[in-house]
Amino acid sequence: MSERTALVTGGTGALGMAVVDELLGHGWTVVVTWIAPEERARVEEREGLALVQANLLEEDGAQAAATAASAQGAPLGAVVNLVGGYAAGPKVHESRPEDFERQYSLNVWPTFLVTRAALPLLIEAGGGSIVCVSARAAVQPFAGAAGYISSKAAVLAFAQAVAVEYRDQGVRCNAIMPSVIDTPANRESQPDADPSKWVPPEEIAQLPSLEEFGVGTDLTQFLREGVPRALRNAALRRMWSLDPSIRNYVSDALDYAYDWNTAGGVPGGARFAARYSTYRATPSCQS
């Protein structure tokens, strides 16, 4: 029998199914939410997996999901908030308020409601981990998606606030910040893009992947323990072994990661990973 349960919202999507596979493969009991029948049909029934229909845009739906997660025979140990959505649009002065509001409804509201419902259960179980999905655009904006970008920035700020509020109860709250995820929906909506530059869902499911810094971990260790404290020293050794001209570029990200890690939450570690990825992909940063 599994020792802990993970609640995964958005577990019927491409990223969600990769996360579910990762968790089940490491012995977690996993509860996945769904709302539409076509979502439910995408998920194969497996041992250790429970599915619950819940509208996470509503308080009652979020509470039902948390209650289902607490009824699996193993205490709730992790919440992975994956529900969200993207919509491009015109510039701010040409945008409609209802479209802006919809991005907040999709990206912020379910994360808030599910986290709010799950926190008492995590505290009762002696602590645990909450993972939220922000976006690299939250710190590196682009034109034409102000509603999406600001809502993802709100998710990042929310994760930081929860990390500070509940660190003394043993609850960590972290945010990952991927760029474009290589999903069928994104390929369909962006047929002229080069998906080889996108992030495979399986890689995100294994975050943080720190082998290149000499720190081995996986999603299940992340959910149990957070980013290892060794991250800072390993990352420093790695960065200082590269061209010294990049030190100023990464130093504030390293400090930010360390500060949040020692504070009980590590969204800064995700920010560091995003900025380091940008460094690697941007020749101008390497000169």
N, C-alpha and C positions, 0 to 999 in steps of 0.2 A: 504494500500500500504506500502511496506517495506520502511524503512528509509535509508538503506544502501545496497550496493551490494558487494558480495564477489566473487572474481575470483579464482577458484580452478583448477589448472592444475593437470593432473593425476587423475582426479575425477572419472574415470571409473574403477579404480583398487579397490582392497579390502579396503585399507586404505582410498582412495579417496571417496568411496561411504559412508563409515562411517562418514567422515568429512561432506560430503554433507547432510546426514541425520541430523546431529547435527545442522548445520547452518539453514537448512530449518525449523527444529523444533523450532528454536528460532526466526523465522520471517525474516531471511535474504533473499534477492533475490540472487540466486547463478548462476553463469555462469561457466560451465564445458567445458573444451576443450577435443577434441577427434581427432584422425587421421585415424584410421582403422575402417572399418564398423563393425567388431566384437566388438570393444570397444563401439561404439555407441549403439549397440544392447543390451549391458548389463545394460544400464541406462533407468529406467522407467521414462516416462514423468510425471511431476507433476507441480502443480501450484507453481510459483516462481522460477522454474528451466529453464534455457536456455542452449542450447548446441551449441557450435561453433566448426567447423572443422578447425584445425590450426596445422601446423607443427612448433613446438616450438624450433626446432633445427635451424630455420631460422629467421632472423630479421623480415621479413614481416609477418610470422606466429604469432610471439609474439605480434607484433603491432596490428594484426587483433584481437587477443584475448583481448587485452586491450581496443581496440575500441568497441568491442561487449559488454564488461563489462560496459563501460561508457554510453551505449545507452539503458539501462534498465529502465530509469526513476527515478532511485535512485542513488545517487553519489557513486562512488567506495570507499569502506571503508576498504577493506581487500584483501590481496592476499595470497593464500596458495600454495606454490610451492612444489608439490608432485611428479613431473616427475623425474624419476631416474631409476637406475638399478644396479644390483649386478652381478659380475662375479669373480669366483675364478680363480686361475691360478698358474703357477709355481713360483719359487723364482725369484727375480728381474733379476739376471744375465741370467736366462733362458726365460724370458718373451719377447714377441714381442712388439715393440714400438706401433704398430697399436692397439693392445689390451689395452695398457695403455691409449692411446689417446682416445679410445672409452669410457672408464669410465669417463673421463673428459667431453666428449661430452654429455653423458647421464646425468651426475649428476651436472655439473657446468654450462654448456652453457645454457640450458633452464631456469635455475634459474636466471642467469644473464640477459638474453634477456627479460624475462617477467618482472622482477623487473625494469629493465631500462625503459621498455615501460609504466609500471604502475605508476612510481613515479610522473610524472607530473600531472596525474589525482588525485592521493592521495593528493598532495600538493594543487591542485586547490580546492579539497573538504574540505580543512582545516586540513588534517592529516589522519592517519589511521595506519594499522598494516600490516606488511609483515611477514609471517611465512615460514621458510625454513626447510628442513629436512636434517640434518647431520646424524651422527651415533655414537653410543658409541665407535665403533672401531676407530674413529678419535682421541680419547684420550686414548684408551686402545686397541692398535693394536693386531692383531693376524697374524700368518704366512699364506702366500698363497693368499693374496688379496691386494697387494701393490697399484695397480691402484685404486681399489675401496676405500681403506682406505684414500689414499692421496687426492682423489677427494672429499670425504666427509669432510676431514679436510679443504679443500679449501672452501667448502660451509659454514662451521662454520666461517672461517676468513672473508668471503664475508659478512655474516650477521652482523658481528661485525663492519666492515667498513661502511656498509650502515647505521647502527644504529647511528654511530658517525656523519656521513656526513649530515643526514637529521633530527636529533633530534630537531633542532631549527625550522623546518617546521612542527613539530607535527607528524612525521612519525617514527614509531618504526619498527625495524627489528630484529626478534628473530629466534633462531634455536632450534629445539628439537633434541634429540640424543637418539633414541630408539635402543634397541638391535635387536634381530631377531623378526620380526613381524609374527604373526600367520596367514598366508595367504595360500590359496590352492596351490599357486605356490611354496611357501617355503616347504610345506608338501610334495609336489610331488618331489621336488629336493633333499630333505633330509629325505628319508623314515625311516632312522634308528634313527633320532633325537627324543627327547622328547618334543613335542610341548607344554606340560604343563608349561614349563619354558619360553616360548615365550610370547611376549606382544600382547594381542588381539587388533585389529585395533580400536575397540570401545573405549578402554582406551586411546589410543593416541589421538583420536578425541576429547576427553574431557580434554586434557592437558591444563594447568597444574592442576592436581588433588591434591590439597593441604589440603584436609580435615584432614589428619593425623597430620598436623602442626597447626590445628585450624584456617585455612584460607580457606573459601569456595569460589570457583570460578568455572567457566566453560569456554569453548572455546569462547563463544560469549563475555563474560566479558574480557577475555584475549585479544581478537581482538580489543575491544573498549578501554581498559585501560592499558593493559600490566599486568605483575605480580604485585599484590598489594604490596605496600611498607611494609605492615605488615608482608610479608613473612620473612624478616630477623629476626625480633624479635620472631615470632612464631617458626621459625626453630631453633633459638638458644635455646629457652625454651625447645623444644623437644629434641635436641641433648644433652643439659646439664642435662636432666633428665635421660639420659642413662648412661652407664658405662663411667666414666671420661677418661678412657684410649683411647677412640676414638676421643677425642677433637682435637688432632693434625691432625688426619686423615681428618677431615671435615672442619677445620677452614679456610684453604685457599680457599676451595670451597665456603664457606659462604661469605667470603670477596669478592671473585670474582663475585658472584651473586649480592651482594649489589652494588658493584662498577658499574656493567653494568646496573643494574636497575636504579640507580640514574643518569646514563649517558644518559638514554633515550632508551636503548635497554637491553634485558635481556637474551642473550644466556648463560650467566653465571648461570642463574637460572636453565636452562636445564642441564648444566654441573653438578651443584649441585645435581639435581635429579638423574642423571645417577650415580654419585659417591655414593650417599646415597643408591641407589638400589644395587650397587655392595657391599657396606658394609653389607647390610642385607643378601645378597646371599652368602657371602664369610665368612665361619666360622673363618678363620685365622685373619680376620680383627676385629673380635669381641672378641678376647682373650685379 
